[in-house]
């Protein structure tokens, strides 16, 4: 009886071990598949990230180069501007010195030329004071009668381009529509207003009447 029980127990243990091995194998396969899926997903995620990082690095390098070049250009422009200003200031200073020397030289010559007893440029000599002036010698000439000014010709009221904002093309369209004089724009009748409405979208239309009234 003991042997039979032992054999039965061994058989149960063997069966349990077999089931455990089968289960372990299934679990290992499932874990393996799960790991493969995780690795695949990781690769799919890492690739775009690496690509984005590469693109970002390229953009950053390009922008840094552009900014560096722009900074160098601006620095060179600043240096050139400073040199031009210094050169201009130097030329202006030299010109001012030359002008000052010329003025000083002329003033010295005038002082040397006006000796005591000689008439100066500002004060006339006694002989000049004794002589009558040219204005006193000559008798006043009779005034000529100026003829009356001729009347101004009447302004051309048909030239619509005299109104600010109306060009040749618009003038032709206005005349085709029946607006042939400036007065029709300055003081339009009801009929003229209806005709002018077709040009309300033209540039400066709202000022046409005011500008037309200014034309004399």
Secondary structure, 3 states (H helix, E strand, C coil): CHHHHHHHHHHHHHHHHHHHHHHHHHHHHHHHHHHHHHHHHHHHHHHHHHHHHHHHHHHHHHHHHHHHHHHHHHHHHHHHHHHHHHHHHHHHHHHHHHHHHHHHHHHHHHHHHCCCCCCCCCCCCHHHHHCCCHHHHCCCCCCCCCCCCCCCCCCCCCCHHHCCCCCHHHHHHHHHHCCCCCHHHHCCCHHHHHHHHHHCCCCCHHHHHHHHHHCC
